[in-house]
Amino acid sequence: MSNNEKPILLLTVISFLGAAAIFFYLVFPLYSGKDGFLEKERTFKIETEKLANLKNYNSDLKKTYQDLKDNKWEEAKKEIDVNFSSNDPMFLPKMYSFFQQRCLANGLYLDSIIGSVSQESGASAERVKKNQFSLSLSGSYASFKNLLADLESQILMASVENLDFSVQSSFSSGSKEEKNVSGSMPFGLRISVPSY
């Protein structure tokens, strides 16, 4: 190597190392790290996916609404509302009849039924009411299990809040318990039915 080439070679190496140092210390941090370009690009992709999912959800919701409208949902809703509107003066008699029919269909005797309506708390307090029905039943345990399965399969949104039963070995004569046949047990149910 000649003397003229040494300073040029040294200057080239120093320039290359200087450029690498500038890139490593000044440019590279802009692309990496918490606030770097790559993290911002990743965040942008995630937000773009969220936006696309939201648009898909809204279009699916519009499509579902249109399908319900096309299938005459309003007419079907009127039939369902009859069961769930406690403002209807016939609501309690309908519910009493419903429980009576369900009990008889499953082989249970409905001794008594007591219904009450209370306002629910929270954001839906303006509309939703909690209707509680206390039923006193008698019959076999198998019939009681069938009634619970039957209530679970009904379209009526009813939830069993409390149930109790006991075995009585003997019945006193001349009382209400004479209606009970041998092998029957008394049961108690508290059922909650929401309405508006």
Summary of the structure (lengths in Angstrom):
residues: 196
radius of gyration: 36.7
end to end distance: 97.0
largest distance: 130.8
contacts: 456
relative contact order: 0.10
helix: 56%
strand: 20%
